[in-house]
Amino acid sequence: MRPPLIAHVVQHFGMGGLENGVVNLLNHMPADRYRHAVVCLDGYTDFRHRLRRNDVQFFALHKQPGKDPGLYGRLFRLLRELHPDLLHTRNLSTLEGQFVAAAAGVRARVHGEHGRDVFDLHGKNAKYNLLRKMARPLVGHYIALSRDLATWLEHTVGVDAKRIAQIYNGVDSVRFHPRGEQRKPIGPAGFMSGNELLIGSVGRMAEVKDYPNLVRAFLRLLELSPEARSRARLVILGEGTARAECLALLKQANAEQLAWLPGSRDDIADLMRQFDVFTLSSLGEGISNTILEAMACGLPVIATSVGGNTELVVDGITGTLVPPAAPEAMAQALLTYFEDNALARKHGTAGREKIEAQFSMEAMVRGYMGVYDAVLAR
């Protein structure tokens, strides 16, 4: 008998935390337990090649900008063709797929909440929550990536707690590991000479990630410490609309030579190992894969105290939590690590230990398979 087919519905499959989570899940799930198809409402990029298996099909429905009523017909026909045993939608942008799947005869359905976007940071938008409540009877089980999201699903959306599984992302702690004694230089010629403090971040440069706040904090660090201009360097790996604004801020401050923003990269693990401090300036967050990967690399983490960040970063133990949209607070946290390398190493070591104890890939895979098995059994 062939294993059950799971159709994973996402908005777009490119570089991002949600997509990285799907890659990790499918790469580590036993191939004989489930078959998988990834349905992209928009499209997909070469990011799909991070899958280390060749039995996963990708489908792009090419959603048009704005309203696209034809999208639902295309999704309906694809589901009738694939005949998946289970549908797994993720986040608000794919939730309407639950209605289409029910009409197409897909009987087992799961929905995952990974985090919220800038247009509804706290999940209080009445129109969106009405849609969530209308879809609630169709969803067999919910997966929330953080305790914060699980509590919100229960108390705001009205989901029975018994239908919510809270499953943390796992991190590949073999691929993401601390560097050895020697650090290799990164960036363009002249960017590093050997004794710099590398402040790094990785992610989609979307509005909700608030990368201009990180740049402003870095520029403030240059003002706070006379040595910072010669020793502090900023690296942001990722692409998005905020990249141009960040580059403009750096140029205006005559600091573009102190920062490297190369766009999307395929060598994230290797580059991240060269960092000394990891930063995340989000306005809202579910469970950040990049925080987990940074902790696995033995880096202290400075993150905004929003969403699931507070469940990952233990303030004063594995890193520092700062308020969102507060560049002065982030600059002060950067200054602390800039002046105290021993503290940075201590917090980074504690972060690696936390990863090994609580955020294994095996635990994540077991959690998802438990949900899939239970919903299929019903």
Secondary structure, 3 states (H helix, E strand, C coil): CCCCEEEEEECCECCCHHHHHHHHHHHHCCCCCCEEEEEECCCECHHHHHCCCCCCEEEECCCCCCCCCHHHHHHHHHHHHHCCCEEEEECHHHCCHHHHHHHCCCCEEEEEECCCCHHHCCCCCHHHHHHHHHHHHHCCEEEECCHHHHHHHHHHHCCCHHHEEECCCCECCCCCCCCCCCCCCCCCCCCCCCCCEEEEEECCCCHHHCHHHHHHHHHHHHHHCCCHHHHEEEEEECCCCHHHHHHHHHHHCCCHHHEEEEECCCCHHHHHCCCCEEEECCCCCCCCHHHHHHHHCCCCEEEECCCCHHHHCCECCCEEEECCCCHHHHHHHHHHHHHCHHHHHHHHHHHHHHHHHHCEHHHHHHHHHHHHHHHHHC
